[in-house]
């Protein structure tokens, strides 16, 4: 059986969606190369413990697959070739790309700046787009290529306190359905997944209490929920699904 490998960006925290995606893919036999960027996480309210990426790597390898990690600022000009060269050298052909990394800060009408928009653009649009294009160019198999973009349902409602984030992540949905027909003949599918509000450690008790009544299933979303969907989308059973924006958020009511 052909051994397959996946790149997953933005995997740094034990409670994060990135870690759950890696586990789901590893359980399907994928070798994994993941990126993380501690400097960003340390500026966020949830922060990060130094050992978390190492613990995630050990958890993945315990599932019987290879796992490589690389600390990389995706906003760097050389980030894409650096990542692809490292991943292919360590794991061979890359069959799956998960654009999970994101840059997100609060940007409102009152504090909006061009500099902060540029920082969002560099990671959420430029890096993810260039990585997708580079992945497509390196993929030489007849079928089985998969790109999954993570979005946040920007088209479903206003995100007025996160203007730059909403604009830049929304662009990834456009990239998804724009690329889909062009890369289908190359054996690659591309889809975008919106996990909705997910408990990855950033919600406090008050916010959870506020959101809970808006989930008809009477619980907050978990990283494993979106990871299961992505596990399906990278499988052979999902080869007929491409160019889709999939909202996997438990019927969340806006």
LINLIN-V249638 format. One record per pair of residues at least 6 apart in sequence whose C-alpha atoms are under 8 Angstrom apart, sorted by the first residue. I is the first residue (numbers start at 1). J is the second residue. If there is no record, write none. Layout:
I/J
I/J
This chain:
3/29
3/30
3/31
4/29
4/30
4/31
4/93
4/94
4/95
5/30
5/31
5/32
5/33
5/91
5/92
5/93
5/94
5/95
5/96
6/25
6/30
6/31
6/32
6/33
6/94
6/95
6/96
6/97
6/98
7/32
7/33
7/34
7/87
7/94
7/96
7/97
7/98
8/18
8/21
8/22
8/32
8/33
8/34
8/35
8/97
8/98
8/99
8/100
9/18
9/34
9/35
9/36
9/98
9/99
9/100
9/101
10/18
10/34
10/35
10/36
10/37
10/99
10/100
10/101
10/102
11/17
11/18
11/19
11/34
11/35
11/36
11/53
11/100
11/101
12/18
12/19
12/35
12/36
12/37
12/38
12/48
12/52
12/53
12/56
13/19
13/48
13/49
13/52
13/53
13/56
14/52
14/53
14/55
14/56
15/200
15/201
15/223
16/200
16/201
16/223
17/200
17/223
17/224
17/226
17/227
18/100
19/56
20/223
20/224
20/227
21/223
21/224
21/226
21/227
21/228
21/230
21/231
22/32
22/60
23/59
23/60
24/227
24/228
24/231
25/32
25/231
26/32
26/60
26/63
26/64
26/65
27/63
28/231
29/64
29/65
30/65
31/65
31/66
31/67
31/91
32/65
32/66
32/67
32/68
33/67
33/68
33/69
33/70
33/87
33/91
34/67
34/68
34/69
34/70
35/69
35/70
35/71
35/72
36/53
36/69
36/70
36/71
36/72
36/73
37/71
37/72
37/73
38/48
38/50
38/71
41/47
41/48
42/48
45/202
46/201
46/202
53/69
57/67
57/68
57/69
60/66
60/67
61/67
66/91
68/87
68/90
70/83
72/79
72/83
73/79
74/80
74/122
74/123
74/127
75/119
75/122
75/123
75/127
79/127
80/127
80/130
80/131
80/134
84/134
84/135
87/94
88/94
93/138
93/139
94/135
94/139
95/139
95/144
95/145
95/146
96/145
96/146
96/147
96/234
97/132
97/135
97/146
97/147
97/148
98/147
98/148
98/149
98/150
99/128
99/147
99/148
99/149
99/150
100/149
100/150
101/123
101/124
102/120
102/123
102/124
103/119
103/120
103/123
103/124
103/165
104/120
104/162
104/165
105/162
105/165
106/161
106/162
106/163
107/116
107/161
107/162
107/163
107/164
107/165
108/160
108/161
108/162
108/163
109/161
109/163
112/163
116/164
117/164
120/164
120/165
120/168
121/168
124/165
124/168
124/169
124/172
125/168
125/169
125/171
125/172
129/172
129/175
132/147
136/183
136/188
139/145
140/186
141/186
141/187
142/186
142/187
143/186
143/187
143/188
144/187
144/188
144/189
144/234
144/235
144/236
144/239
145/187
145/188
145/189
146/188
146/189
146/190
146/233
146/234
147/188
147/189
147/190
147/191
148/190
148/191
148/192
148/193
148/230
148/233
149/172
149/173
149/176
149/190
149/191
149/192
149/193
150/172
150/192
150/193
150/194
150/195
151/169
151/170
151/172
151/173
151/192
151/193
151/194
151/195
152/166
152/169
152/170
152/193
152/194
152/195
152/196
153/170
153/194
153/196
153/247
154/166
154/167
154/169
154/170
155/170
157/254
159/166
172/192
173/192
173/245
176/190
176/191
176/192
176/243
176/244
176/245
177/190
177/191
177/242
177/243
177/244
178/243
179/190
179/243
180/189
180/190
180/191
180/242
180/243
181/243
183/189
189/239
189/241
189/242
189/243
190/242
190/243
190/244
191/241
191/242
191/243
191/244
191/245
191/246
192/243
192/244
192/245
192/246
193/226
193/230
193/245
193/246
193/247
193/248
194/245
194/246
194/247
194/248
194/249
195/221
195/225
195/226
195/247
195/248
195/249
196/221
196/247
196/248
196/249
196/252
197/220
197/221
197/249
198/220
198/221
198/222
198/223
199/220
199/221
199/222
199/223
200/222
200/223
208/220
211/220
212/218
212/219
212/220
214/252
214/253
214/254
215/250
215/251
215/252
215/253
216/250
216/251
216/252
216/253
217/250
217/251
221/249
221/250
225/248
226/248
229/248
232/238
233/239
233/241
